[in-house]
Amino acid sequence: MSEHVTSFRGPLVVRSPNWLGDAIMALPAVRNLRTMLVEDQLAVAAPEKLAPLWEKCPFVDSVIALEKPKNLSHSAKQLSDGKFNTAVLLPNSLRVATEAWMARIPHRIGYALNGRSLLLTHSVPAPARNPARLHQRYYYLDLVASIFGPGDPSLPKLRKEPTTVSGARGLVIAICPGAEYGPAKRWPVENFVAVAQHFIATRKAKIVLLGAPVDVPVAEEFARQLPQVENRVGKTTLDEFMAALVTARLVLCNDSGAMHVASALGVPTLAVFGSTEQQLTGPMGPRSRILRHHVPCSPCFLRECPLDFACMKGVTAEAAISAAETMLR
């Protein structure tokens, strides 16, 4: 650690990304701060909906649940009450920098993007593209490393408090058919249904659908085609969602926040990629596998496919069943 880092000693707050998947990908960077600042209090400020995730992190001393994330003055007041000496701002938004500036936190560290450099005391140039460090985790790791020194890129462990899926006997498979970003990231519902039907017929599997409130329509379509599944989409808190994932022997999902949470919890995770790029946002856990059908236009990163959805339609239910059978051995 460089000598000037001593000026950052004292209570430190990390401003979490606002998306669940991005928050998971920021875990290594926050864990590294804990390792480097052993004697200092480390807090994380996050939208209230993400607070349960950060509370599962043994390397975080306290979590500030931002109760009104759209109310700038209210969030700034919550940060100010913490009397922090330093803020590490992982999101790139002007709003997040303004939040920390209004809270009068003496040291404010973040990337020099979106015209916010004047609000930062330590404005860090965005890292150059590096083929060996394409994954989003490195974007957060490099921000921390630029000030505090290099650290460990591995995924830290979370506290796990499993509960039992109601009525479960034997094999439980969790299916997360949604993806908040848009339909271009969603594998066709009928493919998810076909996989579920296979494991119900061959292994008497218990199928539970999980996801956020925005995923309710796709889950309802799934349940119409296969009524015997347990549909808990939009009906769980984040705590309950994580507990249900831990109960499952396998999670089948899209590139989504659910994928990142399942992978971080160490649950075998089978994810279907289409419009996005696994090298950038793939799951970080060791028990994860990707299914992908490459086409010339992917990754396009669009919310909706303007063509024939060939990248997703090219991943068959049979391919998913084969991969899942292998993972369940």
N, C-alpha and C positions, 0 to 999 in steps of 0.2 A: 504494500500500500504506500502511495507517495506521501511525502511529508505534509503537503498542504491539506491532505484529507483530514488532519486533526481539527481543522476549522469546522468540519461537519459533525463533530462529536456532539452527543446530546440526543434528545428525542427526535426520531426521524419518521416521516410518514411517506408511504408510497401510494400514489394515486393509481388505482387499478384501472385497467382497460374496462370498457363498458359492456363488452360482449363476453359471454361465458367461455367460448372457445379461446378467445384471446387471453382471458384471465388465466386459463390453464397453461397456455404457452408462455406466460410471464412468470410462472412458478419458479423455474430455475434461477432467474435473475433476482427475485426477492429472497430466495434461500441463500444466494451468494452474499447479499447484503447482511443477512443474519450472521453468516460465517465471518465476514470482515469486521463487523461492528458488534463484537461479542458482548460488550458491557453496556451497550446503549439500548434504549427502548425502541422497538420497531413496530410501527402500526401500519395498517393498510386502510385506506379510505376507498370505499367501493359503493356503487349503487346498492340500495337496500336488498334488491333481489339477488345480488351476488355475495352478500355478507356470509351466508352459511358456508360457501366454498372456502373463503379465507379463514373462517373459524375452524376448519379442518386442518389447518396448516400448523404443525408443531413449532415452526420457526417464526411465527408471528405472535407478538405479545398482546396486541389488541386490535380490534376491528372497528372502524367508524362506518356505520351504515348510513350512507347519505340519504336522508329521509325524503328530500325533495330535490332530486338531481337536476331538475329543470329550473329550480329557483336558485340563482347564482348567489345571492346574498345569504340565503339560509345555509347553503353548503359551505360558503366561506366562513360563516360563523361557527359551524361545527369543527372546521379545521383550526380556526383561531383558538377555540376552547382547549385544544390539545397542547397548545404552547410548544409547538414543534420548532426545532432549530433548522431542520432541513426537510425539503420535499423533493422526492424523485417522481417526476411526472411521466408515466408511461404512455398515456394517450397523447396524440400530437395536436389536439385541438387548441385553438385560441382560448376557448372558454375555460378549459382546465387550467391553463396558465393564469388566466384572470382570477380564477377561484383562489389559487395559492397566493397570488399577489395581494388580493383583497384581504386574505387572512394574515398578511404581514409576516409570513414565514421568511426568516432572514436569508436562507439559501434555497434557491429554486433551480432545480436541474432538469433539463429536458432537451429534446431535439429542436434545432433552429428551423422550424417549419411553420407555415401558415401565419407569417408575420408577427410572431409572438416573442421574438428575441428580446425586445425591450422589457418584457415582463419577467424574463429569466435572469438570474444572476450568473448562471453557468449554462450558456447556450452551446450545445454540442452539435457539430455538423452531422447530418445524416450519413450513415456509413455507406461507402461505395459498394456496389454490387460485387459479391464474392461467391463464385459458384460452389465453394465448399461450405458456405454459411447462408444458404438461401432461406432456410426455415425461419418462420416468424420468431421462434424462440431467440434466435441470435440477434434479432433487432433489439429486443429488450436486454439481452445479455451485454451487447456492445455499449448500450447507454450506461449501464452500471460500470462496466469495465473501463470506460473512458475517464471516469472519475476515481473509482475505488480500486481498479486493478482487475486482472482477469480472474475468472472463477470456473466452477464446474458446470458444464452444460447439461448434465444428466437431469432426469425428472425426479424431483423429490417425492417422498412418500407422504400420503395424506392419512389422517386418522380415519379409521373405518368403524362405523357403528351399524352393523348389519341388522336388518329385521327380516322377517319371513313374509314373502308374498302370500296373501291370504289364500288358504286352501291348497297350497303347493305340496305336491308329492313328487319326488324324483326330479326329473330334468325341467328346469325353468329356463326359457329363452325370452329375453327382453328384445322387443323390436321397437325401434324409434324411427318411424317412417317420415318424419318431418324434417325440415331445414328452413330456419327462419329467413335466411337470405333470399330465397325465392325458389320457384318450381324447377329451375334449371339444375338445381342440386338434388332433386328428389327422384330417386329410382321409382319407376311405375308401381303403383299400389298392388296391381295384380301379381307382380313378381314377389313382393313381400308376402302376399297371401299364399302363393304357391309354396314358398319355403316353409311357412307355418304349417300348411296342410301336410307337407311331407313329414315333419317331425311329430305332428300330432298322430299321424297314421302309423309311423314306424317306431316311435319311441314314447308315445303317449305323453308328449311334452306339454307342459303348462306354458301358454303363450301370454305374455303381458305386454301391452302397448304402453309406452311412456313418451312423454314429451311436454312441451310448453303449451300454454293456451292458444298460441297462433297455429299450432299443429292440429287443433281439434277437427277441422274439416277433413283432412286427409285420414285421420284416425277413424272418424265416423264412416268414411267410405270403406276403410279396411273392415270395420266391424259389421258393415252391411253384407260384405262378401263372406265373412267368417264370424258369425255371431258368438261362437263359443269362446272367443278370446276375452281376456280381462282388459278392458279399456280404461286406463288411468291417465290418459293424456289430458293435460290441463287441470287435473284434480289433485296434484301433489305439490307440496312445497319443494324447494330445492333440496332440503334435508331429506325429505321422504323419497324424492327422486333418486338421490345418491344411495340411500339405503336399499331401495329396490334393485338398483343396478348391481350392488354387491351380492345380492341374493342369486342373481342369474349366473348360469354356467356359460352363457354366450350372449353377446349383444350384437344385433344386426342393425345397421344404421346407415345413414348418409354421412357426407362430410358436414358435420354439425357440432354444436356445443355438446350434445349428448355423446358423440363419438369421443371428444376430448376428455370428458369427465369419466366415461367408462374406462378408457385407456389409462388415465391417471390413477384410477382406483385399482388397476391391476386385473380387471375383468377381461377375459378373452373377447376381443372386439373385431368384428368383420365389417368393414366400411366400403361402401360403393362410391367411387369418384367418377365424375363426368366433366362438368364445366370448370372445375377447379384443379389445382395442381398439388399432388401429394408432397412434392419436395418443399413446398411453401407452407402448407398447413396440415400435413399428415399427422396422424396420432403419434405420440412420443413414447408410449408405453411399449414394453418388450413383447406383450402378448397380443399384438395387433396385426391385422392383415388387410391389404387393400385389394379390391376388385376393380378393374378398369378396362375399358375397351377404347383404345386410342383411335381417334379420327383426326383428320388434318386440321379441323377448326378448334380442337381442344388443346389446352384449356382456353376458354373464351372469357371466363369470369363474369358472364352475363347473368342477370336474374332470371330471364326467360329465354328459351331457345327460339331463335327466329327461323330455324331450318327444320330438320326432321328428327331432332333429339337422338341422333344415332349413337352418341357416346354412351348414353344411359340404356337405350334399347339394346345395345350390343352386349351388355352384361346380362346373361341369361339367369333365370332362376336355377337351372341345373348347375351352372357354375358356382352359384352361391351355396347350393346344397352340398356340392362336393367339397368346397372349402370348409364349410361348417362341420361336416362329418369328420374331416381331418382334424380340425381344432378341438373337437369334442372327444377325441380318442384319449 
